[in-house]
Amino acid sequence: MRKYIILDMPINDIKKVMIVDVKDEVNMFLYNTSDDVPSIGDYSFETLQEAEDLFYKEFSKEKDSNASWIYVPNPTKDCQEDIIKPVRIKAINTCNPQWGSYEELVNGKWRDIKF
């Protein structure tokens, strides 16, 4: 499960928050933009409830704003959890990943992308 929310008013420069619950762990990603780019920070949690509690404590004034969440599909295999479109570290599926370089899946082909 992945969901994100665009904050009505930025809080400490945070404009978007994404919560990801896959692979037996829960992560919260923080963004200084509403664009679909890598996050600038993250938190890890044992449960979804812990992540949501922190969100409502730090970023929301209303506990019942569930309608504001936008749900998106889980990431494609080997792709970044914090980016909605299918983006991965270049050569992540080899013995020599190119950390800091990304590629996006477009029309069935991997193409270089810069953020």
Jmol script that loads the backbone (N, CA, C; Angstrom):
load data "model"
ATOM      1  N   MET A   1       0.850  -1.166   0.000  1.00  0.00           N
ATOM      2  CA  MET A   1       0.000   0.000   0.000  1.00  0.00           C
ATOM      3  C   MET A   1       0.897   1.232   0.000  1.00  0.00           C
ATOM      4  N   ARG A   2       0.602   2.146  -0.887  1.00  0.00           N
ATOM      5  CA  ARG A   2       1.283   3.453  -0.897  1.00  0.00           C
ATOM      6  C   ARG A   2       0.218   4.529  -0.996  1.00  0.00           C
ATOM      7  N   LYS A   3       0.389   5.554  -0.184  1.00  0.00           N
ATOM      8  CA  LYS A   3      -0.524   6.694  -0.256  1.00  0.00           C
ATOM      9  C   LYS A   3       0.278   7.949   0.044  1.00  0.00           C
ATOM     10  N   TYR A   4      -0.170   9.051  -0.565  1.00  0.00           N
ATOM     11  CA  TYR A   4       0.498  10.322  -0.286  1.00  0.00           C
ATOM     12  C   TYR A   4      -0.538  11.415  -0.126  1.00  0.00           C
ATOM     13  N   ILE A   5      -0.065  12.508   0.437  1.00  0.00           N
ATOM     14  CA  ILE A   5      -0.925  13.664   0.653  1.00  0.00           C
ATOM     15  C   ILE A   5      -0.110  14.924   0.406  1.00  0.00           C
ATOM     16  N   ILE A   6      -0.709  15.873  -0.255  1.00  0.00           N
ATOM     17  CA  ILE A   6      -0.112  17.196  -0.447  1.00  0.00           C
ATOM     18  C   ILE A   6      -0.628  18.062   0.694  1.00  0.00           C
ATOM     19  N   LEU A   7       0.277  18.639   1.461  1.00  0.00           N
ATOM     20  CA  LEU A   7      -0.131  19.455   2.604  1.00  0.00           C
ATOM     21  C   LEU A   7      -0.715  20.783   2.131  1.00  0.00           C
ATOM     22  N   ASP A   8      -1.782  21.229   2.781  1.00  0.00           N
ATOM     23  CA  ASP A   8      -2.388  22.524   2.441  1.00  0.00           C
ATOM     24  C   ASP A   8      -1.396  23.658   2.645  1.00  0.00           C
ATOM     25  N   MET A   9      -0.654  23.583   3.733  1.00  0.00           N
ATOM     26  CA  MET A   9       0.377  24.572   4.063  1.00  0.00           C
ATOM     27  C   MET A   9       1.658  23.811   4.408  1.00  0.00           C
ATOM     28  N   PRO A  10       2.797  24.165   3.778  1.00  0.00           N
ATOM     29  CA  PRO A  10       4.045  23.478   4.115  1.00  0.00           C
ATOM     30  C   PRO A  10       4.361  23.603   5.607  1.00  0.00           C
ATOM     31  N   ILE A  11       4.936  22.553   6.162  1.00  0.00           N
ATOM     32  CA  ILE A  11       5.361  22.536   7.558  1.00  0.00           C
ATOM     33  C   ILE A  11       6.850  22.234   7.568  1.00  0.00           C
ATOM     34  N   ASN A  12       7.649  23.195   8.028  1.00  0.00           N
ATOM     35  CA  ASN A  12       9.113  23.056   8.009  1.00  0.00           C
ATOM     36  C   ASN A  12       9.608  22.666   6.615  1.00  0.00           C
ATOM     37  N   ASP A  13       9.097  23.327   5.600  1.00  0.00           N
ATOM     38  CA  ASP A  13       9.432  23.105   4.193  1.00  0.00           C
ATOM     39  C   ASP A  13       8.918  21.788   3.613  1.00  0.00           C
ATOM     40  N   ILE A  14       8.180  20.997   4.385  1.00  0.00           N
ATOM     41  CA  ILE A  14       7.619  19.747   3.868  1.00  0.00           C
ATOM     42  C   ILE A  14       6.286  20.044   3.193  1.00  0.00           C
ATOM     43  N   LYS A  15       6.167  19.640   1.907  1.00  0.00           N
ATOM     44  CA  LYS A  15       4.961  19.905   1.130  1.00  0.00           C
ATOM     45  C   LYS A  15       4.157  18.647   0.814  1.00  0.00           C
ATOM     46  N   LYS A  16       4.831  17.489   0.871  1.00  0.00           N
ATOM     47  CA  LYS A  16       4.164  16.225   0.550  1.00  0.00           C
ATOM     48  C   LYS A  16       4.699  15.147   1.487  1.00  0.00           C
ATOM     49  N   VAL A  17       3.806  14.231   1.870  1.00  0.00           N
ATOM     50  CA  VAL A  17       4.167  13.093   2.718  1.00  0.00           C
ATOM     51  C   VAL A  17       3.617  11.832   2.063  1.00  0.00           C
ATOM     52  N   MET A  18       4.462  10.790   1.979  1.00  0.00           N
ATOM     53  CA  MET A  18       4.016   9.502   1.456  1.00  0.00           C
ATOM     54  C   MET A  18       4.244   8.437   2.522  1.00  0.00           C
ATOM     55  N   ILE A  19       3.259   7.564   2.687  1.00  0.00           N
ATOM     56  CA  ILE A  19       3.399   6.416   3.585  1.00  0.00           C
ATOM     57  C   ILE A  19       3.362   5.161   2.724  1.00  0.00           C
ATOM     58  N   VAL A  20       4.357   4.300   2.948  1.00  0.00           N
ATOM     59  CA  VAL A  20       4.496   3.066   2.173  1.00  0.00           C
ATOM     60  C   VAL A  20       4.503   1.890   3.133  1.00  0.00           C
ATOM     61  N   ASP A  21       3.614   0.938   2.896  1.00  0.00           N
ATOM     62  CA  ASP A  21       3.511  -0.261   3.732  1.00  0.00           C
ATOM     63  C   ASP A  21       3.687  -1.480   2.829  1.00  0.00           C
ATOM     64  N   VAL A  22       4.945  -1.856   2.583  1.00  0.00           N
ATOM     65  CA  VAL A  22       5.274  -3.033   1.774  1.00  0.00           C
ATOM     66  C   VAL A  22       6.462  -3.747   2.403  1.00  0.00           C
ATOM     67  N   LYS A  23       6.613  -4.992   2.076  1.00  0.00           N
ATOM     68  CA  LYS A  23       7.773  -5.783   2.523  1.00  0.00           C
ATOM     69  C   LYS A  23       7.928  -5.825   4.038  1.00  0.00           C
ATOM     70  N   ASP A  24       6.863  -5.969   4.763  1.00  0.00           N
ATOM     71  CA  ASP A  24       6.907  -6.107   6.222  1.00  0.00           C
ATOM     72  C   ASP A  24       7.543  -4.935   6.944  1.00  0.00           C
ATOM     73  N   GLU A  25       7.503  -3.762   6.351  1.00  0.00           N
ATOM     74  CA  GLU A  25       7.941  -2.550   7.040  1.00  0.00           C
ATOM     75  C   GLU A  25       7.141  -1.370   6.516  1.00  0.00           C
ATOM     76  N   VAL A  26       7.102  -0.326   7.308  1.00  0.00           N
ATOM     77  CA  VAL A  26       6.353   0.870   6.936  1.00  0.00           C
ATOM     78  C   VAL A  26       7.329   2.040   6.919  1.00  0.00           C
ATOM     79  N   ASN A  27       7.282   2.810   5.850  1.00  0.00           N
ATOM     80  CA  ASN A  27       8.135   3.995   5.730  1.00  0.00           C
ATOM     81  C   ASN A  27       7.278   5.219   5.459  1.00  0.00           C
ATOM     82  N   MET A  28       7.747   6.341   5.970  1.00  0.00           N
ATOM     83  CA  MET A  28       7.146   7.638   5.667  1.00  0.00           C
ATOM     84  C   MET A  28       8.216   8.461   4.967  1.00  0.00           C
ATOM     85  N   PHE A  29       7.889   8.946   3.779  1.00  0.00           N
ATOM     86  CA  PHE A  29       8.816   9.765   3.010  1.00  0.00           C
ATOM     87  C   PHE A  29       8.341  11.216   3.022  1.00  0.00           C
ATOM     88  N   LEU A  30       9.286  12.129   3.129  1.00  0.00           N
ATOM     89  CA  LEU A  30       9.004  13.562   3.189  1.00  0.00           C
ATOM     90  C   LEU A  30       9.591  14.252   1.958  1.00  0.00           C
ATOM     91  N   TYR A  31       8.855  15.235   1.442  1.00  0.00           N
ATOM     92  CA  TYR A  31       9.249  15.932   0.216  1.00  0.00           C
ATOM     93  C   TYR A  31       9.127  17.443   0.409  1.00  0.00           C
ATOM     94  N   ASN A  32      10.024  18.187  -0.219  1.00  0.00           N
ATOM     95  CA  ASN A  32       9.936  19.644  -0.187  1.00  0.00           C
ATOM     96  C   ASN A  32       9.287  20.176  -1.462  1.00  0.00           C
ATOM     97  N   THR A  33       8.606  19.302  -2.187  1.00  0.00           N
ATOM     98  CA  THR A  33       7.896  19.641  -3.413  1.00  0.00           C
ATOM     99  C   THR A  33       6.709  18.689  -3.550  1.00  0.00           C
ATOM    100  N   SER A  34       5.759  19.047  -4.369  1.00  0.00           N
ATOM    101  CA  SER A  34       4.654  18.128  -4.641  1.00  0.00           C
ATOM    102  C   SER A  34       4.939  17.283  -5.885  1.00  0.00           C
ATOM    103  N   ASP A  35       6.097  17.496  -6.515  1.00  0.00           N
ATOM    104  CA  ASP A  35       6.472  16.750  -7.722  1.00  0.00           C
ATOM    105  C   ASP A  35       6.820  15.297  -7.384  1.00  0.00           C
ATOM    106  N   ASP A  36       6.837  14.448  -8.393  1.00  0.00           N
ATOM    107  CA  ASP A  36       7.182  13.033  -8.240  1.00  0.00           C
ATOM    108  C   ASP A  36       8.698  12.871  -8.386  1.00  0.00           C
ATOM    109  N   VAL A  37       9.392  13.142  -7.298  1.00  0.00           N
ATOM    110  CA  VAL A  37      10.855  13.106  -7.243  1.00  0.00           C
ATOM    111  C   VAL A  37      11.281  12.339  -5.987  1.00  0.00           C
ATOM    112  N   PRO A  38      12.577  11.993  -5.880  1.00  0.00           N
ATOM    113  CA  PRO A  38      13.023  11.320  -4.653  1.00  0.00           C
ATOM    114  C   PRO A  38      12.759  12.180  -3.417  1.00  0.00           C
ATOM    115  N   SER A  39      12.482  11.501  -2.314  1.00  0.00           N
ATOM    116  CA  SER A  39      12.203  12.208  -1.063  1.00  0.00           C
ATOM    117  C   SER A  39      13.474  12.837  -0.493  1.00  0.00           C
ATOM    118  N   ILE A  40      13.273  13.768   0.434  1.00  0.00           N
ATOM    119  CA  ILE A  40      14.421  14.411   1.088  1.00  0.00           C
ATOM    120  C   ILE A  40      14.659  13.856   2.487  1.00  0.00           C
ATOM    121  N   GLY A  41      13.755  13.010   2.953  1.00  0.00           N
ATOM    122  CA  GLY A  41      13.900  12.419   4.280  1.00  0.00           C
ATOM    123  C   GLY A  41      12.908  11.297   4.469  1.00  0.00           C
ATOM    124  N   ASP A  42      13.163  10.463   5.473  1.00  0.00           N
ATOM    125  CA  ASP A  42      12.245   9.353   5.715  1.00  0.00           C
ATOM    126  C   ASP A  42      12.309   8.899   7.162  1.00  0.00           C
ATOM    127  N   TYR A  43      11.254   8.200   7.557  1.00  0.00           N
ATOM    128  CA  TYR A  43      11.145   7.549   8.860  1.00  0.00           C
ATOM    129  C   TYR A  43      10.748   6.097   8.610  1.00  0.00           C
ATOM    130  N   SER A  44      11.175   5.200   9.498  1.00  0.00           N
ATOM    131  CA  SER A  44      10.761   3.796   9.442  1.00  0.00           C
ATOM    132  C   SER A  44       9.949   3.459  10.677  1.00  0.00           C
ATOM    133  N   PHE A  45       8.956   2.594  10.493  1.00  0.00           N
ATOM    134  CA  PHE A  45       8.052   2.202  11.575  1.00  0.00           C
ATOM    135  C   PHE A  45       7.805   0.702  11.514  1.00  0.00           C
ATOM    136  N   GLU A  46       7.367   0.163  12.638  1.00  0.00           N
ATOM    137  CA  GLU A  46       6.984  -1.246  12.667  1.00  0.00           C
ATOM    138  C   GLU A  46       5.551  -1.444  12.190  1.00  0.00           C
ATOM    139  N   THR A  47       4.693  -0.433  12.387  1.00  0.00           N
ATOM    140  CA  THR A  47       3.284  -0.578  11.999  1.00  0.00           C
ATOM    141  C   THR A  47       2.794   0.654  11.245  1.00  0.00           C
ATOM    142  N   LEU A  48       1.746   0.432  10.466  1.00  0.00           N
ATOM    143  CA  LEU A  48       1.094   1.524   9.752  1.00  0.00           C
ATOM    144  C   LEU A  48       0.509   2.520  10.741  1.00  0.00           C
ATOM    145  N   GLN A  49      -0.043   2.033  11.837  1.00  0.00           N
ATOM    146  CA  GLN A  49      -0.643   2.914  12.845  1.00  0.00           C
ATOM    147  C   GLN A  49       0.383   3.893  13.400  1.00  0.00           C
ATOM    148  N   GLU A  50       1.606   3.429  13.648  1.00  0.00           N
ATOM    149  CA  GLU A  50       2.663   4.323  14.148  1.00  0.00           C
ATOM    150  C   GLU A  50       2.968   5.427  13.139  1.00  0.00           C
ATOM    151  N   ALA A  51       3.028   5.075  11.869  1.00  0.00           N
ATOM    152  CA  ALA A  51       3.303   6.070  10.825  1.00  0.00           C
ATOM    153  C   ALA A  51       2.172   7.092  10.744  1.00  0.00           C
ATOM    154  N   GLU A  52       0.938   6.616  10.756  1.00  0.00           N
ATOM    155  CA  GLU A  52      -0.201   7.531  10.681  1.00  0.00           C
ATOM    156  C   GLU A  52      -0.282   8.412  11.919  1.00  0.00           C
ATOM    157  N   ASP A  53       0.019   7.864  13.078  1.00  0.00           N
ATOM    158  CA  ASP A  53       0.011   8.672  14.303  1.00  0.00           C
ATOM    159  C   ASP A  53       1.015   9.815  14.210  1.00  0.00           C
ATOM    160  N   LEU A  54       2.220   9.528  13.715  1.00  0.00           N
ATOM    161  CA  LEU A  54       3.218  10.593  13.568  1.00  0.00           C
ATOM    162  C   LEU A  54       2.761  11.625  12.550  1.00  0.00           C
ATOM    163  N   PHE A  55       2.166  11.162  11.441  1.00  0.00           N
ATOM    164  CA  PHE A  55       1.671  12.105  10.442  1.00  0.00           C
ATOM    165  C   PHE A  55       0.661  13.060  11.066  1.00  0.00           C
ATOM    166  N   TYR A  56      -0.336  12.512  11.768  1.00  0.00           N
ATOM    167  CA  TYR A  56      -1.383  13.365  12.331  1.00  0.00           C
ATOM    168  C   TYR A  56      -0.836  14.280  13.424  1.00  0.00           C
ATOM    169  N   LYS A  57       0.170  13.830  14.140  1.00  0.00           N
ATOM    170  CA  LYS A  57       0.768  14.655  15.189  1.00  0.00           C
ATOM    171  C   LYS A  57       1.588  15.804  14.602  1.00  0.00           C
ATOM    172  N   GLU A  58       2.372  15.516  13.562  1.00  0.00           N
ATOM    173  CA  GLU A  58       3.322  16.498  13.032  1.00  0.00           C
ATOM    174  C   GLU A  58       2.826  17.303  11.834  1.00  0.00           C
ATOM    175  N   PHE A  59       1.937  16.728  11.029  1.00  0.00           N
ATOM    176  CA  PHE A  59       1.616  17.351   9.748  1.00  0.00           C
ATOM    177  C   PHE A  59       0.144  17.647   9.511  1.00  0.00           C
ATOM    178  N   SER A  60      -0.752  17.203  10.386  1.00  0.00           N
ATOM    179  CA  SER A  60      -2.169  17.397  10.121  1.00  0.00           C
ATOM    180  C   SER A  60      -2.877  17.942  11.345  1.00  0.00           C
ATOM    181  N   LYS A  61      -3.834  18.812  11.095  1.00  0.00           N
ATOM    182  CA  LYS A  61      -4.638  19.343  12.187  1.00  0.00           C
ATOM    183  C   LYS A  61      -5.905  18.515  12.391  1.00  0.00           C
ATOM    184  N   GLU A  62      -6.280  17.728  11.374  1.00  0.00           N
ATOM    185  CA  GLU A  62      -7.513  16.948  11.441  1.00  0.00           C
ATOM    186  C   GLU A  62      -7.191  15.462  11.412  1.00  0.00           C
ATOM    187  N   LYS A  63      -7.680  14.723  12.386  1.00  0.00           N
ATOM    188  CA  LYS A  63      -7.444  13.277  12.442  1.00  0.00           C
ATOM    189  C   LYS A  63      -8.257  12.530  11.384  1.00  0.00           C
ATOM    190  N   ASP A  64      -9.362  13.112  10.921  1.00  0.00           N
ATOM    191  CA  ASP A  64     -10.229  12.417   9.969  1.00  0.00           C
ATOM    192  C   ASP A  64     -10.072  12.938   8.545  1.00  0.00           C
ATOM    193  N   SER A  65      -8.861  13.159   8.091  1.00  0.00           N
ATOM    194  CA  SER A  65      -8.668  13.675   6.732  1.00  0.00           C
ATOM    195  C   SER A  65      -8.304  12.556   5.761  1.00  0.00           C
ATOM    196  N   ASN A  66      -8.815  11.347   5.995  1.00  0.00           N
ATOM    197  CA  ASN A  66      -8.491  10.210   5.137  1.00  0.00           C
ATOM    198  C   ASN A  66      -8.856  10.448   3.679  1.00  0.00           C
ATOM    199  N   ALA A  67      -9.881  11.225   3.414  1.00  0.00           N
ATOM    200  CA  ALA A  67     -10.285  11.483   2.033  1.00  0.00           C
ATOM    201  C   ALA A  67      -9.217  12.246   1.266  1.00  0.00           C
ATOM    202  N   SER A  68      -8.306  12.898   1.951  1.00  0.00           N
ATOM    203  CA  SER A  68      -7.240  13.671   1.308  1.00  0.00           C
ATOM    204  C   SER A  68      -6.110  12.784   0.787  1.00  0.00           C
ATOM    205  N   TRP A  69      -5.989  11.560   1.306  1.00  0.00           N
ATOM    206  CA  TRP A  69      -4.928  10.668   0.851  1.00  0.00           C
ATOM    207  C   TRP A  69      -5.187  10.224  -0.581  1.00  0.00           C
ATOM    208  N   ILE A  70      -4.123  10.164  -1.361  1.00  0.00           N
ATOM    209  CA  ILE A  70      -4.199   9.656  -2.729  1.00  0.00           C
ATOM    210  C   ILE A  70      -3.456   8.325  -2.737  1.00  0.00           C
ATOM    211  N   TYR A  71      -4.170   7.265  -3.073  1.00  0.00           N
ATOM    212  CA  TYR A  71      -3.573   5.937  -3.091  1.00  0.00           C
ATOM    213  C   TYR A  71      -2.974   5.665  -4.465  1.00  0.00           C
ATOM    214  N   VAL A  72      -1.766   5.097  -4.476  1.00  0.00           N
ATOM    215  CA  VAL A  72      -1.075   4.772  -5.727  1.00  0.00           C
ATOM    216  C   VAL A  72      -0.613   3.316  -5.663  1.00  0.00           C
ATOM    217  N   PRO A  73      -0.398   2.694  -6.817  1.00  0.00           N
ATOM    218  CA  PRO A  73       0.034   1.288  -6.819  1.00  0.00           C
ATOM    219  C   PRO A  73       1.392   1.113  -6.131  1.00  0.00           C
ATOM    220  N   ASN A  74       1.629  -0.089  -5.639  1.00  0.00           N
ATOM    221  CA  ASN A  74       2.934  -0.410  -5.078  1.00  0.00           C
ATOM    222  C   ASN A  74       3.999  -0.301  -6.163  1.00  0.00           C
ATOM    223  N   PRO A  75       5.248  -0.093  -5.776  1.00  0.00           N
ATOM    224  CA  PRO A  75       6.305   0.094  -6.793  1.00  0.00           C
ATOM    225  C   PRO A  75       6.538  -1.175  -7.612  1.00  0.00           C
ATOM    226  N   THR A  76       6.944  -0.969  -8.844  1.00  0.00           N
ATOM    227  CA  THR A  76       7.355  -2.053  -9.717  1.00  0.00           C
ATOM    228  C   THR A  76       8.619  -2.693  -9.129  1.00  0.00           C
ATOM    229  N   LYS A  77       8.848  -3.968  -9.400  1.00  0.00           N
ATOM    230  CA  LYS A  77      10.010  -4.685  -8.873  1.00  0.00           C
ATOM    231  C   LYS A  77      11.300  -3.887  -9.105  1.00  0.00           C
ATOM    232  N   ASP A  78      12.114  -3.774  -8.064  1.00  0.00           N
ATOM    233  CA  ASP A  78      13.413  -3.084  -8.069  1.00  0.00           C
ATOM    234  C   ASP A  78      13.299  -1.566  -8.183  1.00  0.00           C
ATOM    235  N   CYS A  79      12.085  -1.018  -8.163  1.00  0.00           N
ATOM    236  CA  CYS A  79      11.930   0.431  -8.303  1.00  0.00           C
ATOM    237  C   CYS A  79      11.879   1.115  -6.934  1.00  0.00           C
ATOM    238  N   GLN A  80      12.086   2.422  -6.950  1.00  0.00           N
ATOM    239  CA  GLN A  80      12.102   3.240  -5.749  1.00  0.00           C
ATOM    240  C   GLN A  80      10.717   3.264  -5.112  1.00  0.00           C
ATOM    241  N   GLU A  81      10.665   3.122  -3.800  1.00  0.00           N
ATOM    242  CA  GLU A  81       9.395   3.188  -3.091  1.00  0.00           C
ATOM    243  C   GLU A  81       8.877   4.612  -2.988  1.00  0.00           C
ATOM    244  N   ASP A  82       9.770   5.606  -2.994  1.00  0.00           N
ATOM    245  CA  ASP A  82       9.369   6.990  -2.750  1.00  0.00           C
ATOM    246  C   ASP A  82       9.017   7.765  -4.017  1.00  0.00           C
ATOM    247  N   ILE A  83       9.065   7.117  -5.164  1.00  0.00           N
ATOM    248  CA  ILE A  83       8.717   7.762  -6.433  1.00  0.00           C
ATOM    249  C   ILE A  83       7.538   6.987  -7.027  1.00  0.00           C
ATOM    250  N   ILE A  84       6.517   7.695  -7.467  1.00  0.00           N
ATOM    251  CA  ILE A  84       5.299   7.042  -7.950  1.00  0.00           C
ATOM    252  C   ILE A  84       5.534   6.348  -9.290  1.00  0.00           C
ATOM    253  N   LYS A  85       6.126   7.043 -10.234  1.00  0.00           N
ATOM    254  CA  LYS A  85       6.368   6.414 -11.533  1.00  0.00           C
ATOM    255  C   LYS A  85       7.468   5.347 -11.385  1.00  0.00           C
ATOM    256  N   PRO A  86       7.553   4.391 -12.319  1.00  0.00           N
ATOM    257  CA  PRO A  86       8.557   3.331 -12.196  1.00  0.00           C
ATOM    258  C   PRO A  86       9.968   3.845 -12.479  1.00  0.00           C
ATOM    259  N   VAL A  87      10.699   4.111 -11.419  1.00  0.00           N
ATOM    260  CA  VAL A  87      12.067   4.621 -11.493  1.00  0.00           C
ATOM    261  C   VAL A  87      12.934   3.740 -10.606  1.00  0.00           C
ATOM    262  N   ARG A  88      14.111   3.390 -11.115  1.00  0.00           N
ATOM    263  CA  ARG A  88      15.036   2.570 -10.333  1.00  0.00           C
ATOM    264  C   ARG A  88      16.454   3.131 -10.429  1.00  0.00           C
ATOM    265  N   ILE A  89      17.306   2.661  -9.524  1.00  0.00           N
ATOM    266  CA  ILE A  89      18.730   2.971  -9.611  1.00  0.00           C
ATOM    267  C   ILE A  89      19.251   2.283 -10.870  1.00  0.00           C
ATOM    268  N   LYS A  90      20.025   2.996 -11.650  1.00  0.00           N
ATOM    269  CA  LYS A  90      20.546   2.419 -12.884  1.00  0.00           C
ATOM    270  C   LYS A  90      21.389   1.182 -12.550  1.00  0.00           C
ATOM    271  N   ALA A  91      21.139   0.096 -13.255  1.00  0.00           N
ATOM    272  CA  ALA A  91      21.849  -1.179 -13.100  1.00  0.00           C
ATOM    273  C   ALA A  91      21.650  -1.800 -11.721  1.00  0.00           C
ATOM    274  N   ILE A  92      20.518  -1.504 -11.066  1.00  0.00           N
ATOM    275  CA  ILE A  92      20.250  -2.035  -9.724  1.00  0.00           C
ATOM    276  C   ILE A  92      20.175  -3.559  -9.728  1.00  0.00           C
ATOM    277  N   ASN A  93      19.806  -4.142 -10.841  1.00  0.00           N
ATOM    278  CA  ASN A  93      19.673  -5.595 -10.929  1.00  0.00           C
ATOM    279  C   ASN A  93      20.966  -6.284 -11.384  1.00  0.00           C
ATOM    280  N   THR A  94      22.107  -5.583 -11.265  1.00  0.00           N
ATOM    281  CA  THR A  94      23.412  -6.150 -11.611  1.00  0.00           C
ATOM    282  C   THR A  94      24.310  -6.128 -10.373  1.00  0.00           C
ATOM    283  N   CYS A  95      25.498  -6.590 -10.521  1.00  0.00           N
ATOM    284  CA  CYS A  95      26.468  -6.558  -9.413  1.00  0.00           C
ATOM    285  C   CYS A  95      27.124  -5.185  -9.269  1.00  0.00           C
ATOM    286  N   ASN A  96      26.785  -4.258 -10.165  1.00  0.00           N
ATOM    287  CA  ASN A  96      27.432  -2.957 -10.181  1.00  0.00           C
ATOM    288  C   ASN A  96      26.408  -1.820 -10.320  1.00  0.00           C
ATOM    289  N   PRO A  97      25.512  -1.642  -9.318  1.00  0.00           N
ATOM    290  CA  PRO A  97      24.523  -0.562  -9.439  1.00  0.00           C
ATOM    291  C   PRO A  97      25.203   0.802  -9.471  1.00  0.00           C
ATOM    292  N   GLN A  98      24.620   1.721 -10.205  1.00  0.00           N
ATOM    293  CA  GLN A  98      25.178   3.078 -10.356  1.00  0.00           C
ATOM    294  C   GLN A  98      24.415   4.021  -9.439  1.00  0.00           C
ATOM    295  N   TRP A  99      24.803   4.026  -8.159  1.00  0.00           N
ATOM    296  CA  TRP A  99      24.128   4.839  -7.147  1.00  0.00           C
ATOM    297  C   TRP A  99      24.134   6.300  -7.565  1.00  0.00           C
ATOM    298  N   GLY A 100      22.993   6.943  -7.444  1.00  0.00           N
ATOM    299  CA  GLY A 100      22.861   8.352  -7.820  1.00  0.00           C
ATOM    300  C   GLY A 100      22.404   8.553  -9.250  1.00  0.00           C
ATOM    301  N   SER A 101      22.407   7.485 -10.059  1.00  0.00           N
ATOM    302  CA  SER A 101      21.902   7.534 -11.432  1.00  0.00           C
ATOM    303  C   SER A 101      20.599   6.744 -11.476  1.00  0.00           C
ATOM    304  N   TYR A 102      19.631   7.307 -12.164  1.00  0.00           N
ATOM    305  CA  TYR A 102      18.307   6.694 -12.220  1.00  0.00           C
ATOM    306  C   TYR A 102      17.893   6.414 -13.652  1.00  0.00           C
ATOM    307  N   GLU A 103      16.958   5.459 -13.779  1.00  0.00           N
ATOM    308  CA  GLU A 103      16.322   5.214 -15.064  1.00  0.00           C
ATOM    309  C   GLU A 103      14.839   4.975 -14.836  1.00  0.00           C
ATOM    310  N   GLU A 104      14.049   5.410 -15.824  1.00  0.00           N
ATOM    311  CA  GLU A 104      12.589   5.317 -15.752  1.00  0.00           C
ATOM    312  C   GLU A 104      12.082   4.364 -16.826  1.00  0.00           C
ATOM    313  N   LEU A 105      11.067   3.587 -16.474  1.00  0.00           N
ATOM    314  CA  LEU A 105      10.453   2.674 -17.435  1.00  0.00           C
ATOM    315  C   LEU A 105       9.421   3.452 -18.251  1.00  0.00           C
ATOM    316  N   VAL A 106       9.691   3.583 -19.559  1.00  0.00           N
ATOM    317  CA  VAL A 106       8.809   4.313 -20.470  1.00  0.00           C
ATOM    318  C   VAL A 106       8.520   3.412 -21.663  1.00  0.00           C
ATOM    319  N   ASN A 107       7.248   3.099 -21.867  1.00  0.00           N
ATOM    320  CA  ASN A 107       6.831   2.241 -22.987  1.00  0.00           C
ATOM    321  C   ASN A 107       7.627   0.940 -23.042  1.00  0.00           C
ATOM    322  N   GLY A 108       7.862   0.334 -21.877  1.00  0.00           N
ATOM    323  CA  GLY A 108       8.538  -0.952 -21.814  1.00  0.00           C
ATOM    324  C   GLY A 108      10.051  -0.906 -21.891  1.00  0.00           C
ATOM    325  N   LYS A 109      10.638   0.302 -21.957  1.00  0.00           N
ATOM    326  CA  LYS A 109      12.101   0.424 -22.053  1.00  0.00           C
ATOM    327  C   LYS A 109      12.624   1.319 -20.940  1.00  0.00           C
ATOM    328  N   TRP A 110      13.788   0.972 -20.407  1.00  0.00           N
ATOM    329  CA  TRP A 110      14.418   1.783 -19.358  1.00  0.00           C
ATOM    330  C   TRP A 110      15.203   2.911 -20.006  1.00  0.00           C
ATOM    331  N   ARG A 111      14.930   4.148 -19.537  1.00  0.00           N
ATOM    332  CA  ARG A 111      15.596   5.344 -20.078  1.00  0.00           C
ATOM    333  C   ARG A 111      16.171   6.166 -18.938  1.00  0.00           C
ATOM    334  N   ASP A 112      17.328   6.753 -19.171  1.00  0.00           N
ATOM    335  CA  ASP A 112      17.969   7.585 -18.159  1.00  0.00           C
ATOM    336  C   ASP A 112      17.054   8.753 -17.784  1.00  0.00           C
ATOM    337  N   ILE A 113      17.093   9.095 -16.501  1.00  0.00           N
ATOM    338  CA  ILE A 113      16.304  10.227 -16.011  1.00  0.00           C
ATOM    339  C   ILE A 113      17.149  10.965 -14.978  1.00  0.00           C
ATOM    340  N   LYS A 114      17.021  12.271 -14.963  1.00  0.00           N
ATOM    341  CA  LYS A 114      17.723  13.095 -13.972  1.00  0.00           C
ATOM    342  C   LYS A 114      16.712  13.861 -13.144  1.00  0.00           C
ATOM    343  N   PHE A 115      17.032  14.040 -11.874  1.00  0.00           N
ATOM    344  CA  PHE A 115      16.156  14.800 -10.986  1.00  0.00           C
ATOM    345  C   PHE A 115      16.848  16.088 -10.602  1.00  0.00           C
TER     346      PHE A 115
END
end "model"
wireframe off; spacefill off
backbone 0.3
color backbone group
